[in-house]
């Protein structure tokens, strides 16, 4: 079984809870552990916040999700300037920005950036799924195959 969905959202913070709800509910309904869901949602929230903040001049961004084969892949696509600087360490505590990419790296298994200057950025997040053994409603673990 493979599940895919995509959302086209306004470049406004109000869309981020919609992404969190759709993705979180999907993962929980499949029996993914709450810790794994929390990691994925944290990374996706950070990537969406960056798209909202830096994804102009377009007034929307997209989130594409694929869940299957024991993993969750999420792509956050914006039409911003396509400039990403990956910091080497966390900024000082009195600095407001600059932690998002490091947070994403810390909670997902793989992160990559497809950057096209002037045409936008795709942030690809991948996390291998951990299953809640108490979720008895999954009769077979087709999602963990391969």
N, C-alpha and C positions, 0 to 999 in steps of 0.2 A: 504494500500500500504506500502510496506517495500522495501527499496533500500539498497543494500549492494555492496561494492566494496573493493578490496584490492590492495595494491601496494607493490612490492618488489623493494627496492631502494638500490643504492650503499651507503656505509657508507661515504658519502661525502656531504658537505653542499649544493652542487648543486641540490640535490634531494628535499630539503625542499620546495623551491618554487613550485615544481610540486605537492607536497601534498597540499599546500595551495590553489593552483589553482583548483585542482580537487574537493577538499572538499568545498571550498568557492563557486565555481560556482554551485555545486550541491545544497547547502543550499539556495543560492539566487534564483535559478530556482524554488524552492518549495515555496518561499514566506517567508522565515525566515527573521526577522528584521536584519538590518545591525549591530546593537549593539550585538545581539546574535551571529551572524556570527563572528564578531571581537573577542569576548570572546573565542569561540571555536578555532579559528585559532591561537590566542595567546597561548593557552594551548598546542595545538598540535605542534606548532613551538618549544616551550620549550622542550616538550617530545622528538621530533625528534632530536633537537640539542643535547640532552643528549645521545640519541642512537648513533648519529654520533661520539660524543666525547668519549663515554665509552662503546660502543657496540662490542668491539673486543673480540676474535680474528677474528670473521667472517667479511667478507668484505661487508655484506649487512644487512639490517633490513627490517621489514615489518610494514605496516600500514593497519589495517583492520577497516572498517567503516560500521556502520549500522545506517540508518536513518529511523525512523518509530515510531508509537505510541506516537508521541509528544516529542520525544527525539532523541538525537544524541549520539551514543556510538562509541568511537574510542579506538582501542588498538594499542599501539606501542610496537613491539616485537623485542628485540635484543638478541644477544648471548654473551653478556659481562659477567663480573664477578658476576653479580647479587648482587651487594652491593649498597644499597641506605641508605643514612642518611638524615632523614627529619629534617631540622633545626627548632628550636623553634622560631626564630625571624630573621628578615632580617639582613644580615651582614652589617658592616660599609660601608659607601659610597665609601671608597677607596679600597675595596675588589672587585675583578673582578667577582668572581663566587659565587654560593650559593643561588641564588634567584629563580631559575627555579621552584622548587617544590612549594615554597610558592606562586609564581605567579599563577601556575596551580590551586592550592587550592582556590585562591581568585576568579577565573573566571569561574570555573565549579561547578556543583552541587555535584558531587561525583568524587572522585579519589581513586584508589586503586592500589596496587602493588603486583604482583605475582612474587616473587623472588626465584630463584633456584640458589644458589651459584655455580659458575662454569659453569652453563648452560644458564644463561641469565635472563632477566627481561621482564615482560609484564606490561606496564603502561596502566590502563583502565581509560578513562575519560568519564564522562556522563554529558550531559547538556540538560535540558528541553528546548524545543524550544519555542520562542516567534514569533508570526506570524505578518507579515506586513499586516495591514488591507487594504492597497492600492493595494495589489497584487490580482487583480481580476481574474487572470487566473486559480485560484484553485476553481473549482466549488464545490467540497466537501472536507472536512477536514478529509479524511480517516486517514491521518497521525496522527491526534490528538486523535483517538479512544483509549479507554482503559486507 
